[in-house]
Amino acid sequence: MVEVFHIAALFVIGATVIWSGIVAYLEMIDHGHATLKDILLLFIYLELGAMVGIYFKTRRLPVQFLIYIAITALTRMLTIDIKTMANETILTLTGAILMLTAAVLILRYSRSRLKLEDEDLSRETG
């Protein structure tokens, strides 16, 4: 029962992401142009859709995609609202983006190290 609910919820999330992306795109067409804010929003939708698709294929939710979404959302906020932000807020957002980027690098490095260790173990036992 939990598995069925899980799959149904992912379909609902995926459909909502697609629907939201289409609505945002139609609004851009209606305005006759796309702003940077609109384009960055479409990237967020793309990353959310990719995350749902990867979960369906692998049954795993890569943490990296959540971090990419957070980086894009913070970048969007920083880019759009920079004129009205206090210097402390700008520094905080920039620091958060830097920390998230470092987290992605650590995750990638850890994954590559684990793969190398797994290959070494398989050679020793094989």
Secondary structure, DSSP 8 states (H G I E B T S, - for coil): -HHHHHHHHHHHHHHHHHHHHHHHHHHHHHHTS--HHHHHHHHHHHHHHHHHHHHHHHS---HHHHHHHHHHHHHHHHHHHGGGS-HHHHHHHHHHHHHHHHHHHHHHHHHHHHHHHHHHHHHHH-
